[in-house]
Amino acid sequence: MILLNEAFNKMASPITATMRYLEDLGLQVVLISPGENLVTRMAYLYRHHDIIRDPIGNAVCLEGHSVSEKARVAYCEDLTKFNPDLIDTELRVIESIKAVASELSVADD
């Protein structure tokens, strides 16, 4: 088991290689990270917990959530490390939209 507190908070690119390496070593990875980073971590999670603190009653609530394989695959589709053609595909879509908009603009004149 390896415990990483606020790992990768200031960087995005090395997370894929690092997480694959840790998994290849057979380690159970426990990441502690602010909630705003959850979306970028979902491709690597099997389970995550929200820690909610009640400032008035000083109580702490721990809510566990499982991440399905289907959800992990969906998050991987948005990461260029898993889908290297993603940027080129999106650029082609943007160029197609620009071309159509240009044709419509010319037709309106």
SVG drawing of the C-alpha trace seen along z (x, -y; Angstrom):
<svg xmlns="http://www.w3.org/2000/svg" viewBox="-29 -40 36 47">
<polyline fill="none" stroke="black" stroke-width="0.4" points="0.0,0.0 1.2,-3.5 -0.4,-6.7 0.0,-9.9 -1.2,-13.2 -2.2,-15.7 -0.2,-14.0 -0.3,-15.5 -2.1,-18.6 0.1,-21.0 0.6,-18.8 -1.5,-16.6 0.8,-14.9 2.8,-12.5 -0.2,-11.0 -0.9,-8.3 2.6,-6.9 2.9,-7.1 -0.4,-5.4 0.3,-2.6 3.7,-2.1 2.2,-1.8 -0.4,0.6 2.2,2.7 4.1,2.9 0.9,4.4 0.5,1.5 -2.9,0.4 -2.8,-3.4 -4.5,-5.7 -4.7,-9.3 -5.7,-12.2 -6.7,-15.1 -9.1,-18.1 -12.5,-17.5 -11.8,-19.8 -9.2,-17.2 -11.6,-14.3 -12.5,-14.5 -8.9,-14.2 -8.4,-11.2 -11.5,-9.2 -9.8,-7.2 -7.6,-5.7 -10.0,-5.1 -12.0,-2.1 -13.4,-3.7 -13.4,-7.2 -14.6,-8.7 -16.0,-12.1 -15.0,-13.4 -17.6,-16.0 -17.1,-17.9 -19.9,-19.6 -18.4,-22.8 -21.2,-23.3 -21.5,-19.9 -17.8,-19.1 -18.9,-15.7 -17.2,-14.0 -19.1,-12.0 -17.4,-9.6 -19.3,-8.7 -17.9,-5.9 -18.5,-5.7 -17.6,-2.9 -16.4,-3.7 -17.5,-1.2 -15.3,0.1 -17.7,-1.6 -17.1,-5.0 -13.4,-4.6 -13.4,-3.8 -15.5,-6.8 -13.1,-9.1 -10.2,-7.5 -11.8,-8.5 -11.2,-12.2 -7.5,-11.7 -5.0,-12.0 -2.7,-9.4 -5.4,-6.8 -6.8,-8.3 -3.8,-9.8 -6.0,-10.7 -8.4,-12.8 -6.8,-16.2 -6.5,-15.6 -10.1,-14.4 -11.4,-17.4 -9.3,-19.8 -10.9,-18.1 -14.4,-18.7 -13.6,-22.4 -12.3,-22.8 -15.5,-21.2 -17.6,-23.6 -15.6,-26.6 -16.0,-25.5 -19.8,-25.1 -20.0,-28.4 -18.0,-30.0 -20.2,-28.5 -23.3,-29.7 -21.8,-33.2 -21.1,-33.3 -24.6,-32.1 -26.1,-34.9 -24.2,-37.6"/>
</svg>
